[in-house]
Amino acid sequence: MDIDELLEKLESETKRLRTFNDIRELKEARKGLVKPSPYYGLPDGSERRTMNLGDADKKFLAYVRGQIGPSEMKELVEDATGQYLVSPVITTEIERVVEKLVTIRPLASQRTINKDRIQVRAMDEVTMAWGKIEIAMAPDITDSAPTPVLPVDKYVEDLYGLAKIGEDELMDSDIDLAIYLSDSFGRAIAETENAAFIKGAGHASEEPDGITLDATLVGATLETAEIGVVTVEDFLQCIYAVPAVYRKGSTWIVNSLTELELRKLRTSLSVVAGEAEVSGQGSYLWQPSLIAGAPPTFLGYPILTDDNMEHLGGTAECIAIFGNFQRGYRILDRQGMTVQRLSELYAIQGMVGFKCHARVGGYLIKPSNKALVLLTEAAA
């Protein structure tokens, strides 16, 4: 090959590369100008939000649809029981759904552990006193060496959920399927764990320790003055039953019907008209929030509704929790949620089942400190 032919070939290759680069740059520019629609219409007229899926997420969703073989399944992270861990993007979406539906989890402290239990130890607090040893004014204190209390095991429990998806649904896009799984599993987890944090029977029943069933809190519960009626005084006593150190950051949790009764309460009002004193009703004690996303307040503290709580009915049940949940209740998370495909169990129904498994626990942090208090309706 002579020099002219070589130069001609190099020039042709350079033109080809330039054309290829121009096309690539044009495609990249178009991505910024013409973006795919972030919504997918649903039959009921609502809309769904898209999710950014990576290679691991696509493989996981392919596994969900049964489109990958055994060799490719090995690339997925597998736990000790043969289940497949939900990919990080989908787990994040599930946690987003949970946060929207629950009351206890956003308020409580949380800890992730890698075992099925932790040992909780408590110690006596040290004592201090004023004085000056040099001038024979020794401080009046006794030996304040902290005394450890025997450790207590706190467990994570097993939480299961089941979603069944039609075969046609599995043929939809990855985005729709991911959101469908997130919504179904997220709601199942949210409803079940939140109810257990409030009314769970404890490890003996393979449930988290419920706040309203804790023996220490129940033994120190406050009562309403009357049956079937709530008063300002009933709720004021809850505020001052919580030590001042815990009151900052405290929150009310009540049933929706109880909140309705609280919304009717007003301050008393007395005015002098001429020589006569006229009594009436002032402003409402329940105050709506002026900030988007913030809860309303009652007696100066945020109030949340949770229908797992009991309401007025003459049954002597707990109708309100008040206190600092961050300092009074801890949630234990064992691992990310796992999912198992049940390909044949529901085949005759034209559906595919997906069993999800999460491990979570919850317990009271030194309930004797009264970071949380209960209000119970008076007994009949």
C-alpha positions as CSV (number, residue, x, y, z in Angstrom):
1,M,0.0,0.0,0.0
2,D,1.5,3.4,-1.1
3,I,1.4,6.6,0.9
4,D,-1.6,8.0,-1.0
5,E,-3.8,5.0,-0.3
6,L,-2.8,5.0,3.3
7,L,-3.7,8.7,3.7
8,E,-7.0,8.2,1.9
9,K,-7.9,5.3,4.2
10,L,-7.0,7.3,7.3
11,E,-9.1,10.2,6.1
12,S,-12.1,7.9,5.4
13,E,-11.7,6.4,8.9
14,T,-11.5,9.8,10.5
15,K,-14.7,10.9,8.7
16,R,-16.5,7.7,9.9
17,L,-15.4,8.3,13.5
18,R,-16.4,12.0,13.4
19,T,-19.9,11.0,12.0
20,F,-20.3,8.4,14.7
21,N,-19.2,10.9,17.4
22,D,-21.7,13.5,16.0
23,I,-24.5,11.0,16.1
24,R,-23.6,10.1,19.7
25,E,-23.5,13.7,20.8
26,L,-26.8,14.4,19.1
27,K,-28.4,11.5,21.0
28,E,-27.0,12.7,24.3
29,A,-28.3,16.2,23.6
30,R,-31.7,14.8,22.7
31,K,-31.9,13.0,26.1
32,G,-31.7,16.4,27.8
33,L,-34.3,17.9,25.5
34,V,-36.8,15.2,25.1
35,K,-37.3,13.2,28.2
36,P,-39.6,10.2,28.5
37,S,-42.8,10.9,30.4
38,P,-42.4,10.2,34.1
39,Y,-45.9,9.0,34.5
40,Y,-47.8,6.0,33.4
41,G,-51.6,6.2,33.3
42,L,-53.5,3.6,35.4
43,P,-57.1,2.3,34.7
44,D,-58.4,4.4,37.6
45,G,-57.0,7.6,36.2
46,S,-54.2,8.0,38.8
47,E,-50.5,8.2,37.9
48,R,-47.4,6.3,38.9
49,R,-43.9,7.6,39.5
50,T,-41.0,6.1,37.6
51,M,-38.0,4.5,39.2
52,N,-34.3,4.5,38.0
53,L,-33.4,0.8,37.6
54,G,-29.8,-0.4,37.4
55,D,-28.5,-3.7,36.0
56,A,-29.0,-5.4,39.5
57,D,-32.6,-4.2,39.7
58,K,-33.4,-5.3,36.2
59,K,-32.0,-8.8,36.9
60,F,-34.1,-9.0,40.1
61,L,-37.2,-8.0,38.3
62,A,-36.4,-10.5,35.6
63,Y,-36.2,-13.1,38.3
64,V,-39.6,-12.0,39.6
65,R,-41.0,-12.5,36.1
66,G,-39.3,-15.9,35.8
67,Q,-37.2,-14.8,32.8
68,I,-33.7,-15.8,34.0
69,G,-32.2,-19.2,34.5
70,P,-30.4,-20.9,37.4
71,S,-27.0,-19.7,36.2
72,E,-28.1,-16.0,36.2
73,M,-29.9,-16.4,39.5
74,K,-26.5,-17.1,41.2
75,E,-25.6,-13.5,40.4
76,L,-28.3,-12.3,42.8
77,V,-27.6,-12.0,46.5
78,E,-29.0,-15.0,48.3
79,D,-29.6,-15.3,52.0
80,A,-29.2,-18.4,54.2
81,T,-32.7,-19.6,53.5
82,G,-32.6,-19.5,49.7
83,Q,-34.5,-16.3,49.4
84,Y,-33.4,-13.4,47.2
85,L,-32.7,-10.0,48.7
86,V,-34.7,-7.1,47.3
87,S,-32.5,-4.9,45.2
88,P,-31.5,-1.5,46.8
89,V,-33.7,0.7,44.6
90,I,-36.8,-1.3,45.3
91,T,-36.0,-1.5,49.0
92,T,-35.6,2.3,49.1
93,E,-39.0,2.6,47.4
94,I,-40.6,0.3,50.0
95,E,-39.2,2.3,52.8
96,R,-40.7,5.4,51.3
97,V,-44.1,3.8,51.2
98,V,-43.8,2.7,54.8
99,E,-42.8,6.1,56.0
100,K,-46.0,7.6,54.6
101,L,-48.3,5.1,56.3
102,V,-47.0,4.6,59.8
103,T,-46.8,6.7,63.0
104,I,-44.4,5.0,65.3
105,R,-41.4,4.3,63.0
106,P,-40.8,8.0,62.1
107,L,-40.9,8.9,65.8
108,A,-39.0,6.1,67.5
109,S,-35.2,5.5,67.5
110,Q,-34.0,2.8,65.2
111,R,-31.1,0.4,65.1
112,T,-30.0,-2.1,62.5
113,I,-28.4,-5.3,63.9
114,N,-26.9,-8.5,62.3
115,K,-28.2,-11.0,64.8
116,D,-31.7,-12.1,66.0
117,R,-31.4,-10.3,69.3
118,I,-29.5,-7.8,71.4
119,Q,-28.7,-7.7,75.1
120,V,-30.0,-4.6,76.8
121,R,-28.2,-3.6,80.0
122,A,-29.3,-0.9,82.4
123,M,-27.2,0.9,85.1
124,D,-28.0,3.1,88.0
125,E,-27.3,6.8,87.6
126,V,-24.5,8.4,89.5
127,T,-25.2,11.0,92.2
128,M,-23.6,14.4,92.8
129,A,-23.5,16.9,95.7
130,W,-22.0,20.3,96.5
131,G,-19.2,20.7,99.0
132,K,-15.5,21.4,99.6
133,I,-13.3,18.8,101.2
134,E,-10.4,21.3,102.0
135,I,-12.5,23.3,104.5
136,A,-14.2,20.3,106.2
137,M,-17.4,20.7,104.2
138,A,-17.3,17.3,102.6
139,P,-20.1,16.7,100.1
140,D,-23.0,14.7,101.5
141,I,-22.9,11.9,99.1
142,T,-22.8,8.1,99.3
143,D,-21.0,5.7,97.1
144,S,-22.5,6.3,93.7
145,A,-20.8,3.5,91.8
146,P,-23.2,2.5,89.0
147,T,-24.8,-0.9,89.6
148,P,-25.4,-2.9,86.5
149,V,-28.7,-4.7,86.1
150,L,-28.8,-8.2,84.5
151,P,-29.0,-7.9,80.7
152,V,-32.3,-8.6,79.0
153,D,-32.6,-10.0,75.5
154,K,-34.6,-8.1,73.0
155,Y,-35.5,-9.9,69.8
156,V,-36.3,-9.2,66.2
157,E,-39.4,-11.1,65.0
158,D,-40.3,-12.5,61.6
159,L,-42.8,-10.6,59.5
160,Y,-44.3,-12.1,56.4
161,G,-46.4,-10.7,53.6
162,L,-47.9,-12.2,50.4
163,A,-48.7,-10.5,47.1
164,K,-50.3,-12.2,44.1
165,I,-49.8,-10.8,40.6
166,G,-51.6,-11.8,37.5
167,E,-49.6,-13.3,34.7
168,D,-50.5,-10.4,32.4
169,E,-49.2,-7.9,35.0
170,L,-45.8,-9.7,34.8
171,M,-45.6,-8.8,31.1
172,D,-45.7,-5.1,31.9
173,S,-42.7,-2.8,32.0
174,D,-40.1,-3.1,34.8
175,I,-41.2,0.3,36.1
176,D,-44.8,-0.7,36.6
177,L,-43.9,-4.0,38.2
178,A,-41.4,-2.4,40.6
179,I,-44.0,0.1,41.8
180,Y,-46.6,-2.6,42.1
181,L,-44.3,-4.7,44.3
182,S,-43.3,-1.7,46.4
183,D,-46.8,-0.6,47.0
184,S,-48.1,-4.1,47.9
185,F,-45.3,-5.2,50.1
186,G,-44.8,-1.8,51.6
187,R,-48.4,-1.5,52.7
188,A,-48.4,-5.0,54.1
189,I,-45.3,-4.3,56.2
190,A,-46.5,-0.9,57.3
191,E,-49.9,-2.0,58.6
192,T,-48.6,-5.1,60.4
193,E,-45.5,-3.7,62.1
194,N,-47.1,-0.4,63.1
195,A,-50.0,-2.3,64.8
196,A,-47.5,-4.4,66.6
197,F,-45.5,-1.4,67.9
198,I,-48.6,-0.2,69.5
199,K,-50.3,-3.5,70.6
200,G,-47.8,-6.2,70.1
201,A,-47.8,-9.1,72.6
202,G,-44.1,-9.5,72.8
203,H,-41.5,-12.2,72.0
204,A,-43.6,-14.9,73.6
205,S,-46.1,-14.3,70.8
206,E,-43.4,-13.7,68.2
207,E,-44.3,-10.0,68.0
208,P,-42.6,-6.8,69.0
209,D,-43.3,-5.3,72.4
210,G,-46.3,-3.1,72.1
211,I,-46.3,0.3,73.9
212,T,-49.8,0.0,75.2
213,L,-49.3,-3.5,76.6
214,D,-46.0,-2.8,78.5
215,A,-46.5,-3.9,82.1
216,T,-44.6,-0.9,83.5
217,L,-46.5,1.7,81.5
218,V,-49.8,-0.1,82.2
219,G,-49.1,-0.2,85.9
220,A,-48.5,3.6,85.9
221,T,-51.3,4.5,83.5
222,L,-53.4,7.7,84.0
223,E,-57.2,7.6,83.9
224,T,-59.8,9.9,82.5
225,A,-62.1,11.5,85.1
226,E,-65.3,10.1,83.4
227,I,-66.4,7.3,81.2
228,G,-66.9,8.2,77.5
229,V,-65.7,11.8,78.0
230,V,-62.4,13.5,77.5
231,T,-61.5,16.7,79.3
232,V,-58.6,19.2,79.1
233,E,-57.5,18.1,82.6
234,D,-57.2,14.5,81.5
235,F,-54.6,15.4,78.9
236,L,-52.8,18.0,81.0
237,Q,-52.0,15.3,83.5
238,C,-50.3,13.3,80.8
239,I,-48.0,16.2,79.9
240,Y,-46.8,16.7,83.5
241,A,-46.5,13.0,84.1
242,V,-43.6,13.0,81.6
243,P,-40.4,14.4,83.2
244,A,-39.4,17.8,81.8
245,V,-36.2,16.4,80.2
246,Y,-38.4,14.3,77.9
247,R,-41.2,16.8,77.1
248,K,-39.3,18.5,74.4
249,G,-40.0,16.5,71.3
250,S,-43.0,14.8,72.7
251,T,-46.0,13.8,70.6
252,W,-49.6,12.6,71.1
253,I,-51.0,9.5,69.4
254,V,-54.7,8.9,69.5
255,N,-57.5,7.2,67.6
256,S,-59.3,9.4,64.9
257,L,-62.5,9.3,66.9
258,T,-60.7,10.5,70.0
259,E,-59.1,13.3,68.1
260,L,-62.6,14.3,67.0
261,E,-63.6,14.8,70.6
262,L,-60.4,16.7,71.3
263,R,-61.2,19.1,68.4
264,K,-64.4,20.1,70.2
265,L,-62.6,21.3,73.3
266,R,-62.2,25.0,73.8
267,T,-60.7,27.4,76.4
268,S,-63.1,29.0,78.9
269,L,-63.8,32.7,78.4
270,S,-65.0,35.3,80.9
271,V,-65.7,38.9,80.0
272,V,-67.3,41.8,81.9
273,A,-70.2,43.4,80.2
274,G,-71.3,46.4,82.2
275,E,-71.7,45.2,85.7
276,A,-72.3,41.5,84.8
277,E,-69.7,38.9,84.1
278,V,-70.5,36.8,81.0
279,S,-68.9,33.3,80.6
280,G,-68.5,31.6,77.2
281,Q,-66.1,29.6,75.1
282,G,-62.8,30.8,73.7
283,S,-60.5,29.4,71.0
284,Y,-60.2,25.7,70.2
285,L,-57.3,23.8,71.9
286,W,-56.7,21.6,68.8
287,Q,-54.8,23.8,66.3
288,P,-54.3,23.0,62.6
289,S,-50.7,23.2,61.3
290,L,-49.8,26.2,59.3
291,I,-46.8,24.3,57.7
292,A,-47.4,21.8,54.9
293,G,-46.6,18.3,56.0
294,A,-46.5,19.2,59.7
295,P,-49.0,17.6,62.1
296,P,-51.6,19.7,64.0
297,T,-51.1,20.4,67.7
298,F,-53.0,19.9,70.9
299,L,-52.0,21.7,74.0
300,G,-48.9,22.8,72.3
301,Y,-47.6,19.3,71.2
302,P,-48.0,17.5,67.8
303,I,-50.9,15.1,67.6
304,L,-51.1,12.1,65.2
305,T,-53.9,9.7,64.6
306,D,-53.5,6.0,64.5
307,D,-56.6,3.8,64.4
308,N,-54.8,1.0,66.1
309,M,-55.4,2.9,69.3
310,E,-58.6,2.4,71.2
311,H,-61.3,5.1,71.4
312,L,-63.9,6.1,73.9
313,G,-66.3,3.2,74.5
314,G,-66.5,2.5,78.2
315,T,-64.1,-0.4,77.8
316,A,-61.3,0.9,80.1
317,E,-58.7,0.7,77.2
318,C,-55.7,3.0,76.5
319,I,-56.9,5.9,74.4
320,A,-53.7,8.0,74.2
321,I,-50.0,7.8,74.3
322,F,-47.9,10.8,75.1
323,G,-44.2,11.4,75.3
324,N,-40.9,11.4,73.6
325,F,-40.9,8.3,71.3
326,Q,-37.2,8.9,70.3
327,R,-36.2,8.4,74.0
328,G,-38.8,5.9,74.9
329,Y,-39.1,3.3,72.1
330,R,-36.6,1.5,69.9
331,I,-37.1,-0.4,66.6
332,L,-34.7,-3.1,65.6
333,D,-34.2,-4.0,62.0
334,R,-32.4,-7.2,61.1
335,Q,-31.9,-7.1,57.3
336,G,-33.4,-5.9,54.1
337,M,-36.6,-7.4,53.0
338,T,-36.4,-10.7,51.0
339,V,-38.8,-12.0,48.4
340,Q,-39.5,-15.5,47.2
341,R,-41.3,-16.3,43.9
342,L,-44.1,-18.9,44.2
343,S,-44.4,-20.0,40.6
344,E,-46.7,-23.0,40.9
345,L,-48.8,-22.5,44.0
346,Y,-51.3,-20.2,42.3
347,A,-50.8,-21.3,38.7
348,I,-54.4,-22.6,38.4
349,Q,-55.6,-19.1,39.2
350,G,-53.5,-17.6,36.5
351,M,-51.4,-15.8,39.1
352,V,-47.9,-15.8,40.5
353,G,-47.3,-15.3,44.3
354,F,-44.5,-13.4,45.9
355,K,-43.8,-14.0,49.6
356,C,-41.9,-11.2,51.3
357,H,-40.1,-11.6,54.6
358,A,-38.8,-8.9,56.9
359,R,-37.3,-9.1,60.4
360,V,-38.1,-6.4,62.8
361,G,-38.5,-5.9,66.5
362,G,-39.4,-3.2,69.0
363,Y,-39.1,-2.6,72.7
364,L,-39.5,0.1,75.4
365,I,-36.4,1.9,76.5
366,K,-36.4,2.0,80.3
367,P,-40.2,2.5,80.7
368,S,-39.7,3.4,84.3
369,N,-38.2,6.7,83.2
370,K,-41.6,7.7,81.9
371,A,-40.5,9.1,78.6
372,L,-43.9,7.7,77.4
373,V,-47.1,7.6,79.4
374,L,-50.5,6.1,78.8
375,L,-54.0,7.5,79.3
376,T,-56.7,5.0,79.9
377,E,-60.5,5.5,79.9
378,A,-62.0,5.3,83.3
379,A,-63.5,1.8,84.2
380,A,-67.2,1.4,84.2
